[in-house]
Amino acid sequence: MEGERSPMERERKGRTRPERGVRPFLMNLGLVRVAKTGEVKIAWREIGITSLLVALLTVLLLPRWQLQTPTLAVGDVAPADIKAHTDFLIEDEVSTQQKRREVEERVPPVYDYDPQVLNAIEQRLAQAMRIIETAYQMRPPELTGTLVDSPATTLSPEDAARVIGLEGFTVAVNREVIAGSPLFRERERAFQRALGVDLSEDTLNALRRLHYDSYLRDGVMQVISGVMRRGIISSKDLFSDPRRQGIVLRDLQSNRERAIADSAAVFDLNEATEAVVTAARTLNATHAPAMQPVIAEVARRLLQPNITFNAQETEARKRRALEAVKPVYFQVKRGEMLIREGERVREEHIPRLKALAAEKRSADPFSSVGGTAIFATLVVGFGLLYLRHLQPKIMWDSQALLLLAVLLVGNLLAIRAFMIVAHAWVESFPVVEEGIITYALPLAAGGILVAIFFDFQVGILFSIMTSLLTGVLLRDNLAIAVLALVGNLVATFRVDQYRQRSSILLTGLYIGAANVLTLMAFGLMSANMLTWQRAYEALFGLLGGLLAAVVVSAILPLLESIFKFTTDIKLLELASLNHPLLRQLVVHAPGTYHHSMLVGTLAEAAAEAIGANALIARVGSYYHDIGKMLTPEYFVENQMGRENKHDRLSPSMSALIITAHVKDGIKLAKEYKLPQRIIDIIPQHHGTNLITYFYNKAKETEDPAVQQVQEADYRYPGPKPQTREAAIVMLADKVEAASRVLTDPTSQRIKSLVQRVINSVFMDGQLDECDLTLRDLQRIHDAFVRTLIAIYHHRIEYPTVESAEMRRRNRGTNGPQLPESAKDHPDRHADAQKDAAEVARGSRLPEL
């Protein structure tokens, strides 16, 4: 239909052009995101932290400022002894320049041999011959001249017969007639333009007499191709330069090169002209001898150099040769006296004093600051991209981002401070070189702290960033950068071992051992292993690992307090059953306490099965229901056979009481300063689950005319589990509650129960916002089953053996026994029915 767009047009119209500008860049870095509602959220605090981090890194990575050596001129008196503070080299400029001149003179010039020049000549000649041949094929009406005006010609009998056979429609025109026409003259000028040369009138007359024989093309190419394939150069002056050994000839088509030292290997233009004339004389004798001088003249005019000087490549090779020339140095050793106090400065002092000043002088401030800022931005940008793809939650957690920035900056500040102390120590006690003392730097302290506060992925990022920054901070020291990388990686790979403070010291030993092995590797590579210097390096490398552990042990409690981060050490303290909250829970809500302990056991096993943080899962399970201790009698596990208070409440009121324990739990957790990660589990372990029992009860008594029952009123407020640990606690909580109503907990029944619970939670969408996979759910299922089977295993019923004395005492103390008929008393059946009802009611209240 008219006006209807094709599918391709609709698709093209539906496409959106990619955004450009700052916003897409910040979105790629994870600092800007678009919510499902379309709202753009900008992480202003995170952007500020990142910008401040780049600025601080730029300042810290700038070269160290040092006191400048006083500027002295020849004849001045040295105000003090001037010694070399370190080993340095002084360039012998005269010898270096002489060496560079010699190398530059030995670089041969580069010439390009272009085979396409001959092809171009052949194409021009072929085009020119086509122009002439078309002129000979024209008929009289196309010519400005006529047969009457043309010179008389004698036709051969064959041509006469052909003319007679045309019956007056075709006129025979011989080549002499055509050649005499004005249009043919124009075509001859086009012939010369196509050749790109001007031919003499004698040559043109000779060509007319020869009727521009087609052999002209073959003859010219035959004599010219041999000369041009050998190569034609404009001048041979370079071959006479004794400083150069000929030229380098580069074939532009095959890109092959060959050196030419003999000038006879190529022609210049004069030699090429003589060679063409000589070759024309030896052409095939069957052709008219008059053709040979014409071929020689045309070929001579078409000759052109096909070997040209490549100035750009020649200069590039000279430049590379000069860059490869190593300057001529002589060394000044550390501590060497350059000039004594009171001594007059002589000419030979100047190079040493200038070299010493250059060693101490900072780089150009603008270029140095700019380059350092660019490097710091690249490193931080790489870190942001890494976190965006692997740890996107940290990108929007200003506290976590700030802690990472503090650890990075603190690491560099510690290195700076250590280097100042080391320099002062060496100046006062020059026993060990300053470079060896740097191996005692606690480079891995930050890596240990990141492994304690974060996880393996962030630890890998911190290791890479620290090694890069340390390598720039301590320039020209590859070993330090490698030690920083290896030490931080060792600390990261022990991420699951930081459960007590002694593990930090053990990690320090591992880092020290890794430092020793790394320094041994560098020693072996330098073929200088068995020396005292290597022994000192190994000793200080081991000391560096131990210092890192000591530094971490000292500042860890401070960082925990400032940033409110939860470490495994802190979690182990919370896992103690002597914690005030747990002690209150066991007193006020013993059923909830027992339930929490079992949930902790299940959650810990499941977390270990999928590689989640088992300690957080266990501790979160201990505190997930602490809100119930404020109203314990409203929860079935604490009723212990007493009256169920919900029987006298409306379903909506019961639902409000049940959901209130979440808010009460959060309030208690904050009051007792529990970590935020534990507080988050309290609401998340319920998610937005439906309180099924009271919802169904409300639906049974619903009166649509008065008020409709809304499902949202009977759901927990959420949020859904955001972490794997919170999801595991949710599943463990439901599985443990459901397992209590199993009458005969066989392994098969336990498996079916766990599978039903997990499927129910999964189908309800409660796991949509966490990182659990289907494989994780299967492993959690297996872990739950193993743990529940261990809890509900069958025990052997030991037979009771009564002695005669025990029977006598029982008869004397227990009073009269019930008759056998009493076993069938109606009250007994009523009690049994009541117990069954209680079990059934309990089975319908797992959400309590």
DAFEN-V293564 format. One line per field, one symbol per residue. phi: phi as a letter, one per 30 degrees, with the letter a starting at -180 (. if undefined). psi: psi as a letter, one per 40 degrees, with the letter a starting at -180 (. if undefined). burial: 1 if it has 24 or more other ideal C-beta (glycine too) atoms within 12 Angstrom, else 0. A space follows every 50 residues. Layout:
phi=???
psi=???
burial=???
This chain:
phi=.djdddeddddddddcdddbjddddddddicbbcdddjdcccdddddddd ddddddddddddeddbdddddbcdjdcddadccddadaccdddddddddd dddddddddcccccddddddddddddddddddddddcdceddcdcbdddd ddbcddedddddddddhicbcdbddddddddddddddddddddddibccd ddddddddddhheddeddddddddddddddjbcdacdddddddccibccc dddcicbbdbccdddbccdddddddddddddcdeddddeddddddddddd dddadccbdcddddddddddddddddddcbccddidddacdidddcddde eddddddddddddedddddddddddddddddddddddddcbddddccddd dddddddddddddddeddddddddddddbdccdddddddddddcdddddd dddcbddddddddddddddddddcdibddddddddddddddddcddcdca dddddddedddeddddddddddddddhbcdbddddddddddddddddddd ddddcedddeddchcccddddddddddddeddddddddbdddddeddddd dddddddddcidddddddddddcdcdddddbddcbddcdhiddddddccd eddddddddddddddddddddchddddddddddddchcddddeddddddd cdcedcacdcdddccddiddecbddddddeddddddddddcddbdddddd edddddddddddddidcdcccdcdddddddeddddddddddcddcddddc ccddddddddddcdiddddddddcdedddddddddddddddddccddd
psi=ihehiidddddddeihihiiadddddddeeehihideehhhhgddddddd ddddddddddeiihhihihhhiiheihheihhiheihiihhgdddddddd dddddehiihihhheeddddddddddddddddddddeiideeidiiddei iiihiiddddddddeefedhhhhidddddeiddddddddddddddeihii dddddddddeffheedddddddddddddddhhidifddeeheeigaihhh hddefiiihhdhdeeiiadddddddddddddeihedihdddddddddddd deiihehihgdddddddddddddehhihiiihihehhdiiheiihidedd ddddddddddhiihddddddddddddddddddddddddddgddddegddd ddddddddddddddddddddddddddddggdiiddddeeehgdedddddd dddbaddddddddddddddddddgifgdddddddddddddddefdeegei dddddddddddddddddddddddddefgdgiddddddddddddddddddd ddddedddddddefihidddddddeheehdddddddddgddddddddddd dddddddddeeigdddddddddedfdeeedgdeehdeedfeihheedeii ddddddddddeddddddddddefiidddddddddedbfihgddddddddd ehgdddhihhddefiieaiiheidddddddddddddddedehdggidddd dddddddddddddeeeedeifhiddddddddddddddddddfiiihhhih hhiddddddddddeaiihiddddeiddddddddddddddddddefde.
burial=00000000000000000000000001101111100000000010011011 10110111011110000010010000010001111101011000000001 00010011111111101100110110011011001101000010000001 00000000000000000000111110111110110011001101101010 00110111011110111011111110111111100101100000011111 00000000010000011110111011101100100000011111111111 11111111100011001100000000000001000001100000100010 11111110100000000000011011001110111111001111111011 11111111111111110110010000000000011111111111111111 11111101111111111111111100101111111111111111101110 10111111111111111110011000000000010111011111111111 11101100110010111111101110001011011101101111111111 11111111111111111111111111111111011111100001010000 11011011111111110110000111111111111111111111101100 00000000100011111111111111111111111111111100100001 10111011011101011001110001101111111111101100000000 000000000000000000000000000000000000000001011111
